[in-house]
């Protein structure tokens, strides 16, 4: 009997690009997304600054990502994603080293700005651009690997909590900076290879694939471009606020009132369910109509925010984590994939940067606005309900999106 041997060389290279993209977002999301609120808690405990000041740094830092989004997308398309990853991770490591030595608000904001600009330049946009180019036949599933990496970064949160408790938050930032110096070049080795955008995808897929390569100027004139941009903005306002405030809310006396250790278990749970949701959304998004799935998932995300607004126990926090992971988790790869279907691969980085610009502004403003509201009212209740309403608005707006085959829109 002849035995068949398994060879790594038989795996389509696009899957390695997807895996590398997930590793990229796993690390790049730690200081600015998955573990950001843990860092904010440590800074608040040391300096005693107001909640708006401490959490506002997330907004200030994201300004770099929002402002540079179109630029970094163009640079990724023009000079290659590999170079962007190396440069971005280098900038982030410099910012982390600087953050470890800050002693005033000015340096706190400036150093976090550098960290955020670096993770923006070398993180999500180049990874998604590479995956979109390599995987038009299984775009949603492949993108879910990249997006899932950022959620999987939540599993690093307990390590961050333990590290901060044992060696201090400053030394933890130094260690994280060293990790960034190592990871960036390794990831770039995989995703720097460019695919042939005109290759015959039929050998990898049995279904018909429409390969479109719309130019950015053409994309800006379509209804779909603006509908996706606004829906992404409405849905991600809560993502920015949750990432900055969730650990603070869970440990507040007037919030859920959990210990830091119990709160530390909730964040990995959010990460786990979000990761499962993102992978599941990637699978379902390649099978079922995305224009039907998205409105439902926006509504699920809004329900999770209402539950969090009324939460007052560990069990309530768990219920929020599960429903949030399903709604936010599953809709994220589907929303990004539908953008790729409409606008193609050749200029995807530039279009992603332009299309995500309003969303970046929303994520920039939401943490500081929520922080100001908390300082004024001593509660997150009204902010959470407002963000739930925005998700409901997104679920209705996305119904107006047109088929990518509609000639009038393209």
C-alpha positions as CSV (number, residue, x, y, z in Angstrom):
1,X,0.0,0.0,0.0
2,X,1.3,3.4,-1.0
3,X,1.2,6.0,1.8
4,X,0.5,9.6,0.9
5,X,2.9,12.0,2.6
6,X,1.8,15.5,3.7
7,X,3.9,18.4,2.6
8,X,3.8,22.0,3.8
9,X,4.7,23.0,0.3
10,X,1.2,21.8,-0.9
11,X,-0.5,24.5,1.2
12,X,-1.5,27.4,-0.8
13,X,0.8,30.3,0.1
14,X,-2.1,32.7,0.7
15,X,-2.9,30.7,3.9
16,X,0.6,31.4,5.2
17,X,0.0,35.1,4.5
18,X,-3.3,34.9,6.4
19,X,-1.5,33.2,9.4
20,X,1.3,35.8,9.4
21,X,-1.3,38.6,9.3
22,X,-3.0,37.1,12.3
23,X,0.3,36.9,14.2
24,X,0.8,40.6,13.2
25,X,-2.5,41.8,14.6
26,X,-2.1,39.6,17.7
27,X,0.9,41.6,18.8
28,X,0.1,45.0,17.3
29,X,-3.3,45.0,19.0
30,X,-1.9,44.4,22.6
31,X,-0.9,48.0,23.6
32,X,-3.7,49.8,21.7
33,X,-6.6,47.5,21.8
34,X,-6.8,44.2,23.7
35,X,-4.7,45.2,26.7
36,X,-5.1,49.0,26.4
37,X,-7.5,49.3,29.4
38,X,-5.1,47.3,31.6
39,X,-2.3,49.8,30.8
40,X,-4.7,52.7,31.5
41,X,-5.6,51.2,34.9
42,X,-2.0,51.0,35.9
43,X,-1.3,54.6,34.8
44,X,-4.4,55.8,36.6
45,X,-3.3,54.1,39.8
46,X,0.2,55.6,39.7
47,X,-0.6,59.2,38.7
48,X,-4.2,59.7,39.8
49,X,-5.2,61.5,36.6
50,X,-8.9,61.8,35.7
51,X,-10.6,59.0,33.7
52,X,-11.0,61.3,30.7
53,X,-7.2,62.0,30.7
54,X,-6.2,58.4,31.2
55,X,-8.5,56.9,28.6
56,X,-8.3,59.9,26.3
57,X,-4.8,58.8,25.3
58,X,-6.4,56.0,23.3
59,X,-8.3,58.6,21.3
60,X,-5.3,60.7,20.8
61,X,-3.2,57.8,19.7
62,X,-5.8,56.5,17.3
63,X,-5.8,59.9,15.6
64,X,-2.5,58.9,14.1
65,X,-4.1,55.8,12.7
66,X,-7.1,57.6,11.4
67,X,-5.1,60.4,9.9
68,X,-2.5,58.1,8.3
69,X,-5.0,55.5,7.1
70,X,-5.3,56.6,3.5
71,X,-1.5,57.3,3.4
72,X,-0.5,54.0,4.8
73,X,-2.9,52.2,2.5
74,X,-1.3,54.0,-0.5
75,X,2.2,53.2,0.7
76,X,1.3,49.5,1.2
77,X,0.0,49.4,-2.4
78,X,3.0,51.3,-3.7
79,X,6.0,50.0,-1.8
80,X,4.9,46.7,-0.4
81,X,3.4,45.5,2.9
82,X,6.6,43.9,4.1
83,X,8.4,47.2,4.4
84,X,5.4,48.8,6.2
85,X,5.4,46.0,8.8
86,X,9.1,46.4,9.6
87,X,8.9,50.2,9.8
88,X,5.7,50.1,11.8
89,X,6.9,47.7,14.5
90,X,10.1,49.6,14.8
91,X,8.2,52.8,15.5
92,X,5.9,51.0,18.0
93,X,8.9,49.7,19.9
94,X,10.4,53.1,20.2
95,X,7.1,54.4,21.5
96,X,6.8,51.6,24.1
97,X,10.3,52.3,25.4
98,X,9.4,56.0,25.7
99,X,6.1,55.1,27.4
100,X,8.0,53.2,30.0
101,X,9.8,56.3,31.2
102,X,7.0,59.0,31.1
103,X,6.4,61.2,34.1
104,X,3.9,63.8,32.9
105,X,0.7,63.9,30.8
106,X,2.5,65.5,27.7
107,X,4.9,62.6,27.4
108,X,2.2,60.1,28.2
109,X,0.1,61.3,25.2
110,X,3.1,61.7,22.9
111,X,4.6,58.3,23.6
112,X,1.3,56.6,23.1
113,X,0.8,58.5,19.9
114,X,4.0,57.0,18.6
115,X,3.0,53.5,19.7
116,X,-0.4,53.9,17.9
117,X,1.1,55.3,14.7
118,X,3.5,52.4,14.6
119,X,0.9,49.7,15.1
120,X,-1.3,51.4,12.5
121,X,1.5,51.6,9.9
122,X,2.7,48.1,10.4
123,X,-0.4,46.3,11.6
124,X,-3.9,45.9,10.3
125,X,-3.8,47.7,6.9
126,X,-0.8,46.0,5.4
127,X,-1.9,42.6,6.7
128,X,-5.4,43.0,5.2
129,X,-4.1,44.3,2.0
130,X,-1.9,41.2,1.6
131,X,-4.6,38.8,2.4
132,X,-7.2,40.5,0.1
133,X,-4.7,40.2,-2.8
134,X,-3.8,36.5,-2.1
135,X,-7.3,35.2,-1.2
136,X,-10.1,36.4,-3.5
137,X,-11.6,32.9,-3.5
138,X,-11.9,32.6,0.3
139,X,-11.6,36.2,1.2
140,X,-13.9,36.3,4.3
141,X,-12.4,33.2,5.9
142,X,-8.8,34.4,5.3
143,X,-9.6,37.9,6.6
144,X,-11.1,36.4,9.7
145,X,-7.6,35.0,10.6
146,X,-6.2,38.5,10.5
147,X,-9.0,40.0,12.5
148,X,-9.1,37.1,14.8
149,X,-5.5,37.7,15.7
150,X,-6.4,41.0,17.4
151,X,-9.1,39.3,19.5
152,X,-6.7,36.5,20.3
153,X,-4.4,39.2,21.7
154,X,-6.9,39.3,24.6
155,X,-5.4,36.1,25.8
156,X,-2.2,38.1,26.5
157,X,-4.2,40.3,29.0
158,X,-3.7,38.0,32.0
159,X,0.0,37.9,31.2
160,X,0.0,41.7,31.2
161,X,-1.9,41.9,34.5
162,X,0.5,39.4,36.1
163,X,3.5,41.2,34.6
164,X,2.4,44.6,35.9
165,X,1.7,43.1,39.3
166,X,5.1,41.5,39.5
167,X,7.6,43.8,37.7
168,X,5.6,46.9,37.2
169,X,3.9,48.5,34.2
170,X,7.0,50.4,33.1
171,X,9.2,47.2,32.9
172,X,6.3,45.5,31.1
173,X,6.4,48.1,28.4
174,X,10.1,47.6,27.9
175,X,9.6,43.8,27.5
176,X,6.8,44.4,25.0
177,X,9.0,46.8,23.0
178,X,11.7,44.1,22.7
179,X,9.1,41.6,21.5
180,X,8.0,44.1,18.8
181,X,11.6,44.4,17.6
182,X,11.7,40.7,17.0
183,X,8.2,40.0,15.6
184,X,8.1,42.7,13.0
185,X,10.9,41.5,10.7
186,X,9.7,37.8,11.1
187,X,6.2,38.7,9.9
188,X,7.5,40.7,7.1
189,X,9.4,37.8,5.7
190,X,6.1,36.0,5.0
191,X,3.8,38.7,3.8
192,X,6.3,40.7,1.6
193,X,5.8,38.3,-1.3
194,X,3.4,39.7,-3.9
195,X,0.8,37.6,-5.7
196,X,-0.1,37.7,-9.3
197,X,-3.4,39.6,-9.3
198,X,-4.3,38.3,-12.7
199,X,-3.7,34.6,-11.8
200,X,-6.4,31.9,-12.6
201,X,-8.2,31.4,-9.4
202,X,-10.4,28.6,-10.8
203,X,-7.8,26.0,-9.9
204,X,-8.3,26.9,-6.2
205,X,-12.1,27.4,-6.2
206,X,-15.1,25.8,-7.8
207,X,-17.3,28.9,-7.6
208,X,-17.2,31.8,-9.9
209,X,-15.0,34.7,-8.6
210,X,-15.4,38.2,-9.8
211,X,-12.0,39.9,-9.7
212,X,-12.5,43.7,-9.7
213,X,-9.8,46.3,-9.4
214,X,-11.6,49.6,-9.0
215,X,-9.5,52.7,-8.6
216,X,-9.8,54.8,-5.4
217,X,-11.4,57.8,-7.3
218,X,-14.0,55.5,-8.8
219,X,-14.7,53.9,-5.4
220,X,-15.3,57.3,-3.8
221,X,-18.2,57.9,-6.3
222,X,-20.1,54.8,-5.3
223,X,-23.0,54.5,-2.9
224,X,-21.5,51.3,-1.4
225,X,-18.3,53.0,-0.4
226,X,-20.1,55.6,1.8
227,X,-22.6,53.1,3.2
228,X,-19.8,50.8,4.3
229,X,-17.8,53.7,5.7
230,X,-20.8,55.0,7.8
231,X,-21.8,51.6,9.0
232,X,-18.3,50.9,10.1
233,X,-18.2,54.2,11.9
234,X,-21.5,53.6,13.8
235,X,-20.6,50.1,14.8
236,X,-17.0,50.8,15.8
237,X,-17.7,53.7,18.1
238,X,-18.5,51.1,20.8
239,X,-15.4,49.1,19.9
240,X,-13.1,52.1,20.6
241,X,-14.9,52.9,23.9
242,X,-15.0,49.2,25.1
243,X,-11.4,48.6,24.4
244,X,-10.4,51.7,26.4
245,X,-12.9,51.5,29.2
246,X,-13.9,47.8,29.7
247,X,-11.3,47.0,32.4
248,X,-12.1,50.3,34.2
249,X,-15.8,49.6,34.1
250,X,-15.5,46.1,35.3
251,X,-13.5,47.1,38.3
252,X,-15.3,50.3,39.2
253,X,-17.4,50.4,42.4
254,X,-20.2,52.1,40.5
255,X,-19.7,49.7,37.6
256,X,-19.7,45.9,37.7
257,X,-17.4,46.1,40.8
258,X,-15.1,43.1,40.1
259,X,-11.7,42.5,41.5
260,X,-8.8,43.0,39.0
261,X,-8.3,39.3,38.9
262,X,-12.0,38.5,38.1
263,X,-12.0,41.4,35.6
264,X,-8.8,39.9,34.2
265,X,-10.7,36.7,33.4
266,X,-13.4,38.5,31.5
267,X,-11.1,40.1,29.0
268,X,-9.7,36.7,27.8
269,X,-13.3,35.4,27.6
270,X,-14.2,38.4,25.4
271,X,-11.2,37.6,23.3
272,X,-12.0,33.9,23.1
273,X,-15.7,34.3,22.0
274,X,-14.7,37.2,19.6
275,X,-12.1,35.0,18.1
276,X,-14.5,32.1,17.6
277,X,-17.1,34.5,16.3
278,X,-14.6,36.0,13.8
279,X,-13.5,32.6,12.5
280,X,-17.2,31.5,12.3
281,X,-18.1,34.7,10.5
282,X,-15.3,34.1,8.0
283,X,-16.8,30.7,7.2
284,X,-20.4,31.8,7.1
285,X,-19.5,35.0,5.1
286,X,-18.1,32.9,2.3
287,X,-21.3,30.7,2.2
288,X,-24.2,33.0,2.9
289,X,-25.4,36.4,1.7
290,X,-23.4,39.0,3.5
291,X,-26.1,41.6,3.1
292,X,-28.4,39.4,5.2
293,X,-25.9,38.5,7.9
294,X,-24.6,42.0,8.6
295,X,-27.9,43.6,9.8
296,X,-28.6,40.7,12.1
297,X,-25.1,40.9,13.6
298,X,-25.2,44.6,14.1
299,X,-28.4,44.1,16.2
300,X,-26.7,41.3,18.2
301,X,-23.8,43.8,19.0
302,X,-26.4,46.4,20.2
303,X,-28.0,43.8,22.5
304,X,-24.7,43.1,24.1
305,X,-24.2,46.8,24.9
306,X,-27.6,47.0,26.5
307,X,-26.7,44.0,28.7
308,X,-23.4,45.6,29.7
309,X,-25.2,48.8,30.6
310,X,-27.4,46.9,33.2
311,X,-24.6,44.5,34.3
312,X,-23.9,44.3,38.1
313,X,-22.3,40.8,38.5
314,X,-19.7,38.5,37.2
315,X,-22.4,36.4,35.4
316,X,-23.7,39.5,33.7
317,X,-20.2,40.3,32.5
318,X,-19.9,36.7,31.1
319,X,-23.3,37.1,29.2
320,X,-22.1,40.3,27.7
321,X,-18.8,38.7,26.6
322,X,-20.6,35.9,24.8
323,X,-23.1,38.1,23.0
324,X,-20.5,40.8,22.2
325,X,-18.2,38.1,20.8
326,X,-21.0,36.8,18.5
327,X,-22.1,40.2,17.3
328,X,-18.9,42.1,17.0
329,X,-16.8,39.0,16.2
330,X,-18.9,37.6,13.4
331,X,-19.7,40.9,11.6
332,X,-16.1,42.2,11.5
333,X,-14.6,39.9,8.8
334,X,-17.9,40.0,6.8
335,X,-17.8,43.8,6.7
336,X,-14.2,43.9,5.6
337,X,-14.7,41.1,3.1
338,X,-17.6,42.8,1.4
339,X,-15.4,45.9,0.9
340,X,-12.9,43.6,-0.9
341,X,-15.6,42.1,-3.1
342,X,-16.8,45.5,-4.2
343,X,-13.4,47.2,-4.8
344,X,-10.9,44.4,-5.6
345,X,-7.3,43.8,-4.7
346,X,-5.0,46.0,-6.7
347,X,-5.9,49.2,-4.8
348,X,-7.4,47.7,-1.7
349,X,-4.9,49.2,0.8
350,X,-5.7,52.7,-0.4
351,X,-9.4,52.1,-0.5
352,X,-9.3,50.5,3.0
353,X,-7.5,53.5,4.4
354,X,-10.0,56.0,2.8
355,X,-13.0,53.9,3.7
356,X,-12.0,53.4,7.3
357,X,-11.1,57.0,7.9
358,X,-14.5,58.0,9.4
359,X,-14.4,54.8,11.5
360,X,-10.9,55.8,12.8
361,X,-12.1,59.3,13.7
362,X,-15.1,57.7,15.6
363,X,-12.8,55.3,17.5
364,X,-10.5,58.3,18.2
365,X,-13.3,60.4,19.7
366,X,-15.4,57.7,21.5
367,X,-13.0,56.9,24.4
368,X,-12.4,60.5,25.4
369,X,-16.1,61.4,25.0
370,X,-17.2,58.4,27.1
371,X,-14.5,59.4,29.6
372,X,-15.8,62.9,29.9
373,X,-19.4,61.6,30.4
374,X,-18.2,59.3,33.1
375,X,-16.3,62.1,34.9
376,X,-19.5,64.2,34.7
377,X,-22.1,61.5,35.7
378,X,-20.0,58.9,37.4
379,X,-21.6,56.2,35.2
380,X,-21.2,54.5,31.8
381,X,-24.9,53.7,31.6
382,X,-26.0,56.4,29.1
383,X,-22.9,56.0,26.9
384,X,-23.5,52.3,26.5
385,X,-27.2,52.8,25.6
386,X,-26.2,55.5,23.1
387,X,-23.7,53.2,21.4
388,X,-26.3,50.4,21.3
389,X,-28.5,52.8,19.3
390,X,-25.7,53.5,16.8
391,X,-25.4,49.8,16.1
392,X,-29.1,49.6,15.5
393,X,-28.8,52.5,13.1
394,X,-26.0,50.6,11.3
395,X,-28.2,47.5,10.9
396,X,-30.8,49.5,9.0
397,X,-28.3,51.5,6.9
398,X,-26.5,48.4,5.7
399,X,-29.8,47.3,4.1
400,X,-29.3,50.0,1.5
401,X,-26.1,48.5,0.1
402,X,-26.3,47.3,-3.5
403,X,-25.0,44.2,-5.2
404,X,-21.3,44.6,-6.3
405,X,-22.6,43.6,-9.8
406,X,-24.9,46.6,-10.0
407,X,-23.4,48.5,-12.9
408,X,-24.9,51.8,-11.8
409,X,-23.1,51.7,-8.6
410,X,-19.8,50.6,-10.0
